[in-house]
Each structure stands twice: as C-alpha cells, then as structure tokens.
Amino acid sequence: MPEARKRVLVVDDDPTFRKIAERALTDEAVEVDTAEDGSVAIGKLGAAHFDLVIVDLEMPRTDGFGVIKHVRGDARTTTTPIIVITGKTNLSAIDKAYQLGASAFVSKPVNWRLLPFKVKDTLAQGPHAKPIR
C-alpha cells in the first residue's frame, strides 16, 4: 500500500510566493495547502492535520512568530516541524524564531530548486525534527 502524501501548510502574505511554493513542493509525496496570513493558518491548523508548516515571519494580522507560538502551544501540533522562510537578515528575529520553536530556516530569495529537498529532509525527520532552541 503506498504511503500517504505528507501535508504541508505554506503561510505567506505574498500570493506569488504561495503559488510558486505550491508548484515547487507538490508532487506524489507532498500535498500543499496555503494561507495568506497567520490568522488563516491558525484556523487551518485547527481544522486539519499538517505534517509540516512553512511560515514567513512578516505578515499582517498574526505574524510568523504568532504562528510558531500557536503550533508549539497546541498539543495536537506541538511536534509539527516548522520551517521559517524570511527576507529578514536581522539575526535577533531569526534567533527569536528558533527560541519559539522553529525547526529550520530558509532565507529569501528562496532557491526553488533546493527548497523541496529541505522540505523532504525535514519531513523525513518527522516529529524528531526538534525545535532548535
């Protein structure tokens, strides 16, 4: 019996980024859903299971830090790996994301050829993709 597709939630306020991410990551092993901000993402996380969350730090309404806090604070998602994607070069923001429970970091502009490998590697670690703190 084939293995179930892994579900990935991509959270970014840029519609072009979401569309490219969905195309770059969707394949026979990965199914992608998207959210335009943290508030929408939190709603989707409450309604469905995701194996991985990819989140931008800077967004309107609820930002990426809020999404990370929510994921780590909910018993259903506390072990869900989180990849932070951001254009921020501010090391304190990146450090804060890791302190809150991010599992990995990718900088913008994103290398779309490499991102699927980062996602698959993080998914392979599953709940063992421990937050770096």
C-alpha positions in Angstrom: 0.0 0.0 0.0 1.5 3.4 -0.9 2.4 5.8 1.8 0.0 8.7 2.4 1.0 12.1 1.0 2.5 14.4 3.5 0.5 17.6 4.1 2.4 20.9 4.1 0.9 24.3 5.1 2.7 27.3 3.4 1.9 30.6 5.2 2.9 33.8 3.4 1.1 37.1 2.6 2.6 37.2 -0.9 0.2 35.4 -3.3 3.0 34.9 -5.9 5.2 33.2 -3.2 2.4 30.9 -2.2 1.6 29.9 -5.8 5.3 29.2 -6.6 5.8 27.3 -3.4 2.7 25.2 -4.1 4.0 24.3 -7.6 7.6 23.7 -6.4 6.6 21.4 -3.5 3.6 19.5 -4.7 4.4 16.0 -6.0 3.3 12.4 -5.5 4.6 12.5 -1.9 3.6 16.1 -0.8 0.3 17.9 -0.8 0.4 21.7 -0.2 -2.2 24.0 1.3 -1.7 27.7 1.7 -2.7 30.5 4.0 -2.3 34.3 3.4 -1.6 35.2 7.0 -1.2 33.7 10.4 -4.8 34.0 11.4 -5.9 32.0 8.4 -3.1 29.5 9.1 -4.2 29.0 12.7 -7.7 28.3 11.5 -6.5 25.7 9.1 -4.2 24.1 11.7 -7.3 23.7 13.9 -9.3 22.1 11.2 -6.9 19.7 9.6 -3.6 17.8 10.2 -0.4 19.1 8.6 2.9 17.3 8.7 5.0 20.5 8.2 4.4 24.2 8.4 6.4 26.7 6.3 5.9 30.2 7.6 7.1 33.7 6.8 7.9 35.9 9.8 6.5 39.2 8.5 2.7 39.2 7.7 -0.3 41.3 8.6 -2.7 40.3 11.4 -0.9 37.3 13.0 2.8 37.2 12.1 5.1 34.2 11.8 6.1 34.4 15.4 2.4 34.1 16.4 2.0 31.0 14.2 5.1 29.4 15.8 3.8 30.1 19.3 0.4 28.6 18.3 1.9 25.5 16.8 4.1 24.9 19.8 1.3 25.7 22.3 -1.3 23.3 20.9 -1.0 19.6 22.0 -2.1 18.5 18.5 0.7 20.3 16.7 3.5 20.7 19.3 5.8 18.2 17.4 5.0 19.5 13.9 8.2 20.7 12.2 8.3 24.4 11.3 10.5 25.9 8.5 10.8 29.7 8.8 11.2 31.5 5.5 12.1 35.2 5.6 13.9 38.0 4.0 14.9 39.3 7.4 18.6 39.4 7.9 18.1 40.6 11.4 19.8 37.8 13.5 17.7 38.6 16.6 14.5 37.9 14.6 15.9 34.6 13.4 17.1 33.8 16.9 13.6 34.6 18.3 12.0 32.2 15.7 14.3 29.4 16.9 13.7 30.2 20.5 10.0 29.9 19.9 10.4 26.5 18.3 11.4 26.8 14.6 12.9 23.6 13.3 14.8 25.1 10.3 15.4 28.4 8.4 15.5 29.3 4.7 16.3 32.8 3.6 14.6 34.8 0.8 15.0 35.0 -2.0 14.3 31.2 -2.0 16.2 28.8 -4.1 13.2 26.9 -5.5 15.4 24.0 -6.7 16.7 23.4 -3.2 13.5 24.0 -1.1 11.9 20.7 -2.0 15.0 18.9 -0.7 14.8 20.9 2.6 11.1 20.1 2.9 11.6 16.4 2.3 14.6 16.2 4.7 12.6 17.9 7.4 9.6 15.7 6.8 11.8 12.6 6.9 12.8 13.6 10.4 9.1 13.9 11.3 8.4 14.7 14.9 12.1 14.2 15.5 12.8 17.5 13.7 13.2 19.0 17.1 12.9 22.8 17.5 16.3 24.4 17.7 16.4 26.5 20.9 
